[in-house]
Amino acid sequence: MTEINRTTEYITTATPWGKADSVTRYERGVNFYSTPGHGGFKLSKALNERIPLFIRQESFGGLGLKGWYEEDEDAQIIIVAFGHLFADQERQSAREYLGTYHPTWLFALDRIATVGGTFGSLENI
């Protein structure tokens, strides 16, 4: 089983969904921001560039272009792309969701991992 090491801090900072209540840090450059009504992941610029451009463009409201991935649908991208940060059940659920609703996204993320050996070696598929 994957050991999960996350830390949560209570902060106030701007997000696309309003002022954050807290941030959960998964690792350097992978953070989840919670707000009273919504939330999502924020990737550092370097990590965000590992997400294929077409996925960033097609993310909710195009927020992936700026490294933001909302918690309902787009979070599945982060869970698959950075699977080592998530529990087995989280990864399985994310893969099932993307396979059903965004199979081209799942294919691209899998292809990057397969071709590069680790996630993030190809910009566009």
Secondary structure, DSSP 8 states (H G I E B T S, - for coil): ------EEEE---EETTEE-SEEEEEETTEEEEE-SS-EEEEE-HHHHTTS-HHHHHHSGGGGGGGTEEETTTTHHHHHHHTGGGS-HHHHHHHHHHHHHH-HHHHHHHHHHHHHHSSTT--S--
